[in-house]
Amino acid sequence: MADVVTRRRRPAGVLLSARTPALRGLGIIAILLVLSFLIFSLVYLAPGDIVKNLLGPKNTSPEAIAAVRAQYHLDDPFLVQYWNWLSRAVTGDFGTSTRNQESVSAVIGGRAGTTLALCGLSFVLAVGTAIPLGILSATRSGGRLDRTISAWSVVGLSAPAFAVSLLLLYAFSFYLPLFPGFGGGDSPLDSLYHLVLPALALAIGLGAILVKLTRTALLRELNSDYVVFARARGLSPRRVTRIALRNASIPIVTGAGLTLSYLVGGTILVETTFALPGLGTLLQSSVLFKDVAVVQALALLVAVLIAVIALLTDLSYALLDPRVRLAGNR
């Protein structure tokens, strides 16, 4: 029985050992280069004119237009513009925001705190409620509680985040004015108060995914042969569930990592609905304004965060299951 379980886990460990940190680093760099080129191309080809956005709809002299185009090198060929941006970006200089007339690092730094707090609170709410509910659903498979949890998780999966946001706004900000409906707050505690509804709107859908993943992974382990033998030996149901949960931890952690990756890049609609001064609304306004430098930096930041989350998820496999670490050392 142990050999069967080891063989089932071994491919993940072999894959983990084969993908050395150096290869992962090269892969991340290659992905970032490709993404930077694609994002730069899409923003470059998007309709709109930076000159008109900067100077406004009023009549302007040809000299002013020429000065703006020269300042931002808009007359250079596309590849020259991309190379100029890339050569500065590798040194940490992402340029100046054409919309805010500030450095891109300062613009992003002023908005990053709100988005990180929103993602962190949403992730804590989703994981803290979904995994216990998934365990409860799996241990009572086929019962009324299992059917109730599964039905609500289907509802959570089917509801888009912006629709949940509007419903929460109406219920808890308009009908029952318990929470603020917009803005980011003035103090740390007030900001946390403003993030409750947006975080809940994101956590509902993410929690529904984690409930399904946890239930499926744990139910598969509970139906395995070693669980039957453990029950036959007289082990308590709680101890059997603990053993099965440890073996089911890898798909659960993978699901949690995927939801966290979605949170990093999926807050635009929720931030827009609640008028939060975060990176999502910054990305939206920058795309509309054709602020290439900000869009490029934000896209790369999201890509780096997702790559780091995926790397940490891979590395956590060996910590959660020693069989993965032993298989990787063979």
C-alpha positions as CSV (number, residue, x, y, z in Angstrom):
1,M,0.0,0.0,0.0
2,A,2.8,2.4,0.9
3,D,4.5,1.6,-2.4
4,V,1.3,2.5,-4.3
5,V,1.0,5.8,-2.5
6,T,4.7,6.6,-3.1
7,R,4.5,5.8,-6.8
8,R,1.5,8.1,-7.1
9,R,3.4,11.0,-5.6
10,R,6.8,10.4,-7.2
11,P,6.2,12.1,-10.6
12,A,5.5,15.4,-8.7
13,G,8.7,15.0,-6.8
14,V,10.8,14.2,-9.9
15,L,9.3,17.2,-11.7
16,L,10.2,19.4,-8.7
17,S,13.8,18.2,-8.6
18,A,14.3,18.5,-12.3
19,R,13.2,22.1,-12.4
20,T,16.2,23.6,-10.7
21,P,16.1,27.2,-9.4
22,A,18.4,28.3,-12.2
23,L,16.0,27.0,-14.9
24,R,13.1,28.5,-13.1
25,G,14.8,31.9,-13.0
26,L,15.6,31.7,-16.7
27,G,12.0,30.7,-17.5
28,I,10.7,33.7,-15.5
29,I,13.0,36.1,-17.3
30,A,11.9,34.7,-20.7
31,I,8.3,35.0,-19.8
32,L,8.7,38.6,-18.5
33,L,10.5,39.6,-21.8
34,V,7.7,38.1,-23.9
35,L,5.0,39.7,-21.8
36,S,6.7,43.1,-21.9
37,F,6.9,43.0,-25.6
38,L,3.3,41.9,-26.0
39,I,2.0,44.5,-23.6
40,F,4.1,47.3,-25.2
41,S,2.7,46.2,-28.6
42,L,-0.9,46.2,-27.5
43,V,-0.7,49.6,-25.8
44,Y,1.2,51.0,-28.8
45,L,-1.5,49.8,-31.2
46,A,-4.4,50.8,-29.0
47,P,-6.6,53.7,-30.3
48,G,-5.9,57.1,-28.8
49,D,-3.2,59.7,-28.9
50,I,-1.0,60.6,-26.0
51,V,-0.5,64.1,-27.4
52,K,-4.2,64.8,-27.4
53,N,-4.6,63.4,-23.9
54,L,-1.8,65.6,-22.6
55,L,-2.7,68.8,-24.4
56,G,-6.5,68.4,-24.3
57,P,-9.1,69.1,-27.0
58,K,-8.2,72.7,-27.5
59,N,-6.4,73.9,-30.5
60,T,-2.6,73.7,-30.1
61,S,0.2,74.9,-32.2
62,P,2.3,72.5,-34.3
63,E,5.3,73.5,-32.2
64,A,3.7,72.4,-29.0
65,I,2.7,69.1,-30.6
66,A,6.2,68.6,-31.9
67,A,7.7,69.4,-28.5
68,V,5.5,66.7,-26.8
69,R,6.3,64.1,-29.4
70,A,10.0,64.8,-29.0
71,Q,9.8,64.7,-25.2
72,Y,8.3,61.2,-25.2
73,H,10.1,60.0,-28.3
74,L,6.8,59.3,-30.1
75,D,8.3,59.7,-33.5
76,D,10.8,56.9,-33.0
77,P,10.2,53.5,-34.6
78,F,8.3,51.0,-32.5
79,L,11.3,48.8,-31.8
80,V,13.4,51.7,-30.9
81,Q,10.8,52.9,-28.4
82,Y,10.6,49.4,-26.9
83,W,14.3,49.1,-26.7
84,N,14.6,52.4,-25.0
85,W,12.1,51.4,-22.4
86,L,13.6,47.9,-21.9
87,S,17.2,49.3,-21.4
88,R,16.0,51.6,-18.6
89,A,13.7,49.0,-17.1
90,V,16.5,46.4,-16.5
91,T,18.2,49.1,-14.3
92,G,15.0,49.7,-12.3
93,D,14.0,52.9,-14.1
94,F,10.5,52.4,-15.4
95,G,10.2,55.9,-16.7
96,T,7.8,58.8,-15.9
97,S,4.0,58.5,-16.0
98,T,2.6,60.8,-18.7
99,R,-0.7,61.1,-16.9
100,N,0.7,62.0,-13.4
101,Q,4.0,63.4,-14.4
102,E,5.7,61.4,-11.6
103,S,8.0,58.5,-11.6
104,V,6.3,55.2,-12.3
105,S,7.7,53.7,-9.1
106,A,6.2,56.5,-7.0
107,V,2.8,56.2,-8.7
108,I,2.6,52.4,-8.2
109,G,4.0,52.7,-4.6
110,G,1.3,55.1,-3.6
111,R,-1.4,52.6,-4.8
112,A,0.1,49.2,-3.9
113,G,-0.8,49.2,-0.2
114,T,-4.5,49.2,-0.9
115,T,-4.4,46.4,-3.4
116,L,-2.1,44.3,-1.2
117,A,-4.3,44.8,1.8
118,L,-7.4,43.8,-0.3
119,C,-5.7,40.7,-1.6
120,G,-4.4,39.7,1.8
121,L,-7.8,40.1,3.5
122,S,-9.7,38.3,0.7
123,F,-7.2,35.4,0.8
124,V,-7.5,35.1,4.6
125,L,-11.3,35.1,4.5
126,A,-11.4,32.6,1.6
127,V,-8.9,30.2,3.1
128,G,-10.2,30.5,6.7
129,T,-13.8,29.6,5.7
130,A,-13.5,27.5,2.6
131,I,-11.0,24.8,3.8
132,P,-12.9,24.0,7.1
133,L,-16.2,23.9,5.1
134,G,-14.6,21.6,2.5
135,I,-13.3,19.3,5.2
136,L,-16.7,19.3,6.8
137,S,-18.4,18.5,3.5
138,A,-16.0,15.6,2.7
139,T,-16.3,14.0,6.1
140,R,-20.1,14.1,5.9
141,S,-20.3,13.1,2.2
142,G,-23.9,12.5,1.0
143,G,-25.5,14.1,4.0
144,R,-27.7,17.2,4.2
145,L,-24.8,19.4,5.3
146,D,-22.7,18.2,2.4
147,R,-25.5,19.0,-0.1
148,T,-26.0,22.4,1.5
149,I,-22.3,23.4,1.3
150,S,-22.0,22.1,-2.2
151,A,-25.1,24.0,-3.3
152,W,-23.8,27.3,-1.9
153,S,-20.3,26.7,-3.4
154,V,-22.0,26.3,-6.8
155,V,-23.7,29.6,-6.3
156,G,-20.5,31.3,-5.3
157,L,-18.8,29.9,-8.4
158,S,-21.5,31.1,-10.7
159,A,-21.7,34.7,-9.4
160,P,-19.1,37.1,-10.9
161,A,-17.3,39.3,-8.5
162,F,-18.7,42.6,-9.8
163,A,-22.3,41.3,-9.4
164,V,-21.5,40.2,-5.9
165,S,-20.0,43.6,-5.3
166,L,-23.2,45.4,-6.4
167,L,-25.3,43.1,-4.3
168,L,-23.2,43.7,-1.2
169,L,-23.2,47.5,-1.8
170,Y,-27.0,47.5,-1.9
171,A,-27.4,45.2,1.1
172,F,-24.8,46.5,3.5
173,S,-24.1,50.0,2.3
174,F,-27.4,51.3,1.1
175,Y,-30.2,49.2,2.6
176,L,-28.3,48.5,5.9
177,P,-25.6,51.2,6.1
178,L,-23.1,49.1,8.0
179,F,-20.1,49.6,5.8
180,P,-18.9,52.4,3.5
181,G,-19.6,52.0,-0.1
182,F,-16.6,53.7,-1.7
183,G,-13.2,55.1,-1.0
184,G,-10.1,53.8,0.8
185,G,-10.3,55.4,4.2
186,D,-8.2,57.9,6.0
187,S,-6.4,55.8,8.7
188,P,-5.2,52.2,8.8
189,L,-8.2,51.1,10.8
190,D,-10.6,53.1,8.6
191,S,-9.0,51.6,5.5
192,L,-9.5,48.1,6.8
193,Y,-13.1,49.0,7.5
194,H,-13.5,50.2,3.9
195,L,-12.0,46.9,2.6
196,V,-14.4,44.6,4.3
197,L,-17.1,44.5,1.5
198,P,-14.6,44.4,-1.4
199,A,-12.7,41.6,0.3
200,L,-15.9,39.7,0.9
201,A,-16.9,40.1,-2.7
202,L,-13.6,38.5,-3.9
203,A,-13.5,35.9,-1.1
204,I,-17.0,34.5,-2.0
205,G,-15.9,33.2,-5.4
206,L,-12.5,32.2,-4.3
207,G,-13.8,30.4,-1.3
208,A,-16.3,28.4,-3.5
209,I,-13.3,27.2,-5.6
210,L,-11.4,26.1,-2.5
211,V,-14.4,24.4,-1.0
212,K,-14.7,22.2,-4.1
213,L,-11.0,21.5,-4.3
214,T,-10.7,20.6,-0.6
215,R,-13.8,18.4,-0.7
216,T,-12.6,16.5,-3.8
217,A,-9.1,16.0,-2.6
218,L,-10.0,14.9,0.9
219,L,-12.9,12.7,-0.3
220,R,-10.4,10.9,-2.7
221,E,-8.1,10.2,0.2
222,L,-10.9,9.1,2.5
223,N,-11.9,6.5,0.0
224,S,-8.3,5.1,-0.4
225,D,-7.2,1.7,0.9
226,Y,-5.0,3.0,3.6
227,V,-7.9,4.9,5.2
228,V,-9.9,1.6,5.2
229,F,-7.1,-0.2,6.9
230,A,-6.6,2.6,9.4
231,R,-10.3,2.5,10.3
232,A,-10.1,-1.3,10.6
233,R,-7.2,-0.9,13.1
234,G,-9.5,1.2,15.3
235,L,-8.1,4.7,14.7
236,S,-10.4,7.5,15.7
237,P,-12.3,9.3,12.9
238,R,-10.5,12.5,13.8
239,R,-7.0,10.9,13.5
240,V,-8.0,9.3,10.2
241,T,-9.2,12.6,8.9
242,R,-5.9,14.3,9.9
243,I,-3.9,11.6,8.1
244,A,-6.0,11.9,5.0
245,L,-5.9,15.7,5.1
246,R,-2.1,15.7,5.1
247,N,-2.1,13.5,2.0
248,A,-4.6,15.8,0.4
249,S,-2.7,18.9,1.2
250,I,-0.8,19.2,-2.1
251,P,-3.9,19.8,-4.3
252,I,-5.4,22.1,-1.6
253,V,-2.2,24.2,-1.5
254,T,-2.1,24.3,-5.3
255,G,-5.7,25.5,-5.3
256,A,-4.9,28.2,-2.7
257,G,-1.9,29.3,-4.8
258,L,-4.0,29.6,-7.9
259,T,-6.6,31.7,-6.1
260,L,-3.9,34.0,-4.7
261,S,-2.6,34.4,-8.2
262,Y,-6.1,35.3,-9.4
263,L,-6.4,37.8,-6.6
264,V,-3.2,39.6,-7.7
265,G,-4.5,40.2,-11.2
266,G,-8.2,40.1,-10.7
267,T,-9.1,43.0,-8.5
268,I,-9.7,45.6,-11.2
269,L,-13.5,45.2,-11.3
270,V,-13.9,45.1,-7.6
271,E,-11.7,48.1,-7.1
272,T,-13.6,50.0,-9.7
273,T,-17.0,49.1,-8.2
274,F,-15.9,50.3,-4.7
275,A,-13.8,53.2,-6.1
276,L,-10.7,52.0,-4.2
277,P,-7.4,53.8,-5.0
278,G,-5.6,50.6,-5.8
279,L,-3.5,49.2,-8.6
280,G,-6.6,47.9,-10.4
281,T,-8.1,51.4,-10.9
282,L,-4.6,52.7,-11.7
283,L,-4.3,50.1,-14.5
284,Q,-7.7,50.9,-15.9
285,S,-7.1,54.7,-16.1
286,S,-3.5,54.1,-17.4
287,V,-4.8,52.0,-20.3
288,L,-7.5,54.5,-21.2
289,F,-4.9,57.3,-21.1
290,K,-2.3,55.2,-23.0
291,D,0.2,55.7,-20.2
292,V,2.6,53.1,-21.5
293,A,5.1,53.3,-18.8
294,V,2.6,52.6,-16.0
295,V,0.9,49.8,-17.9
296,Q,4.2,48.1,-18.6
297,A,5.3,48.3,-15.0
298,L,2.0,47.0,-13.7
299,A,1.9,44.1,-16.1
300,L,5.4,43.1,-15.2
301,L,4.7,43.5,-11.5
302,V,1.6,41.2,-11.7
303,A,3.7,38.6,-13.8
304,V,6.5,38.6,-11.2
305,L,4.1,38.2,-8.3
306,I,2.3,35.3,-10.0
307,A,5.6,33.6,-10.8
308,V,6.8,34.0,-7.2
309,I,3.5,32.5,-5.9
310,A,3.8,29.6,-8.3
311,L,7.4,29.0,-7.2
312,L,6.6,29.1,-3.5
313,T,3.7,26.7,-4.2
314,D,6.0,24.2,-5.8
315,L,8.6,24.5,-3.0
316,S,5.9,23.9,-0.4
317,Y,5.2,20.4,-1.8
318,A,8.3,19.0,-0.3
319,L,7.5,20.6,3.1
320,L,4.0,19.2,3.1
321,D,4.7,15.7,1.9
322,P,8.1,14.1,2.7
323,R,7.6,11.5,0.0
324,V,7.9,14.3,-2.6
325,R,11.2,15.3,-1.1
326,L,12.5,11.7,-1.0
327,A,11.4,11.0,-4.5
328,G,13.1,14.2,-5.7
329,N,16.4,13.0,-4.1
330,R,16.5,9.7,-6.0
